[in-house]
Amino acid sequence: MLSTSQLREEVEAIVGLVAAGKTEDARQRFNHLVPDISSEYGRGALLALNGILNVIENKSTDRMADTEKILRAAERIPKSHTMDDMDRGYLQTITKWAKTKPAPKDAASALPA
């Protein structure tokens, strides 16, 4: 079983692989991680990672393109109800993804010249 700090390192590595466009490597690492998770925090993190990978693999990246909306929702979750460890794992993972993922390609063209 992984400690919380080891789990966070693994999650960060998987998010980094996804952000770098290496979804196959991320999926393999994710699949190797699953059997080592027994905590509620870890299950929440796995749910978030699986959702991110599914969206990316289905080429629906626009569903997770708005970083501001993801972060705004992540800020509201703790205020809306009592969080348990699963919520915390999910929240921290999805927030990490929103902060790590590359900016949309359209963002460069939207900047004033």
Stockholm file with secondary structure:
# STOCKHOLM 1.0

chainA/1-113         MLSTSQLREEVEAIVGLVAAGKTEDARQRFNHLVPDISSEYGRGALLALNGILNVIENKSTDRMADTEKILRAAERIPKSHTMDDMDRGYLQTITKWAKTKPAPKDAASALPA
#=GR chainA/1-113 SS CCCHHHHHHHHHHHHHHHHTTCHHHHHHHHHHHGGGCCSHHHHHHHHHHHHHHHHHHTTCGGGGCCHHHHHHHHHHHHHHSCCCHHHHHHHHHHHHHHHHSCCCHHHHHHSCC
#=GC SS_cons         CCCHHHHHHHHHHHHHHHHTTCHHHHHHHHHHHGGGCCSHHHHHHHHHHHHHHHHHHTTCGGGGCCHHHHHHHHHHHHHHSCCCHHHHHHHHHHHHHHHHSCCCHHHHHHSCC
//
